[in-house]
Structure formats: structure tokens, C-alpha cells
Amino acid sequence: IALDLRASEHSARMVAMKNATDNAKQLVKDLTLEYNKARQASITTELLEITTAQLALQ
């Protein structure tokens, strides 16, 4: 019985750790996407400002 209890406990821990790992991987993906969107928006804004300034000088 003790072996069954230990095996069950280890199995539960493995499942919990797999879920935590999967959640962490998804969080990294989500945060990377959010960062890239913010970065692209910043680049777009900067390009628009440069273009607008260039047109104003003409």
C-alpha cells in the first residue's frame, strides 16, 4: 500500500509540474506577442513622425 501511495503522490506531482510548465510556456508566448505588438506600434509611430516632419519641411 505504501508503494501505491508514493506512486500516486509522484504521479500527482508530475501532473502538477507539467501543468505549471505548460502554463509558463503559454505565458511566455503571450508576453512575447504583446511585447512585439507594442514594439511594432512604437516603430510605426516613429516612422509616421519622421514622415510628417519631412513633409512639413518641404
C-alpha positions as CSV (number, residue, x, y, z in Angstrom):
1,I,0.0,0.0,0.0
2,A,2.9,2.4,0.8
3,L,4.3,1.9,-2.6
4,D,0.9,2.7,-4.2
5,L,0.6,5.9,-2.1
6,R,4.1,7.0,-3.1
7,A,3.5,6.2,-6.8
8,S,0.2,8.1,-6.7
9,E,1.8,11.1,-5.0
10,H,4.7,11.2,-7.5
11,S,2.2,10.9,-10.3
12,A,0.1,13.8,-9.0
13,R,3.3,15.9,-8.6
14,M,4.4,15.1,-12.1
15,V,1.0,16.2,-13.5
16,A,1.1,19.4,-11.4
17,M,4.6,20.2,-12.7
18,K,3.6,19.5,-16.3
19,N,0.6,21.8,-16.0
20,A,2.8,24.5,-14.4
21,T,5.4,24.1,-17.2
22,D,2.7,24.3,-19.9
23,N,1.2,27.4,-18.3
24,A,4.6,29.1,-18.1
25,K,5.3,28.3,-21.8
26,Q,1.9,29.8,-22.8
27,L,2.6,32.9,-20.7
28,V,6.0,33.4,-22.4
29,K,4.2,33.1,-25.8
30,D,1.5,35.6,-24.8
31,L,4.0,38.1,-23.3
32,T,6.3,37.8,-26.3
33,L,3.4,38.6,-28.6
34,E,2.3,41.6,-26.5
35,Y,5.9,42.9,-26.5
36,N,6.2,42.6,-30.2
37,K,2.9,44.3,-30.9
38,A,4.0,47.2,-28.6
39,R,7.4,47.4,-30.3
40,Q,5.8,47.5,-33.7
41,A,3.4,50.2,-32.7
42,S,6.3,52.3,-31.4
43,I,8.2,51.8,-34.7
44,T,5.2,52.7,-36.7
45,T,4.6,55.9,-34.7
46,E,8.2,56.9,-35.0
47,L,8.1,56.4,-38.8
48,L,4.9,58.5,-39.0
49,E,6.6,61.3,-37.1
50,I,9.6,61.2,-39.3
51,T,7.5,61.2,-42.4
52,T,5.3,64.1,-41.1
53,A,8.3,66.1,-40.2
54,Q,9.9,65.6,-43.6
55,L,6.7,66.6,-45.4
56,A,6.4,69.7,-43.2
57,L,9.9,70.8,-44.2
58,Q,9.1,70.6,-47.9
